[in-house]
Amino acid sequence: MRLLTLIIALLLVAIQYPLWLGKGGWMRTWELERLLAAQHEVNAKLETRNIALDAEVRDLKSGTDAIEERARFELGMIREGEAFVQIVDASSVNAQAAAPGVAGAPAGAPAPAARPSAGSQQRPSR
């Protein structure tokens, strides 16, 4: 009787093994569900980005406001008749004044020579 119980228990374990740990078992199913949830998150973020890009493309195709905004901010363009005013922060002016030499030049480097204007250039003699 004891041998029969042991054989039945071993058969039960042998039958349960593929269910829990096999190729299509619960462990693999749980792992795939976790990967699927992570992929859904990535897809949602990409869909949001695609909607924003689609709106920007439609705006660029239909109107000039977006093109003008890009030209102003990315290229620094201004309309004819407009005046460009740049407000400089006082702390950045003080930091540049405190730095010796030319801004961006290493300490001790000679100052760059001034370039002559187009009207004052000398032509080589013949």
Secondary structure, 3 states (H helix, E strand, C coil): CHHHHHHHHHHHHHHHHHHHHCCCCHHHHHHHHHHHHHHHHHHHHHHHHHHHHHHHHHHHHHCCHHHHHHHHHHHCCCCCCCCCCCCCCHHHHHHHHHCCCCCCCCCCCCCCCCCCCHHHCCCCCC
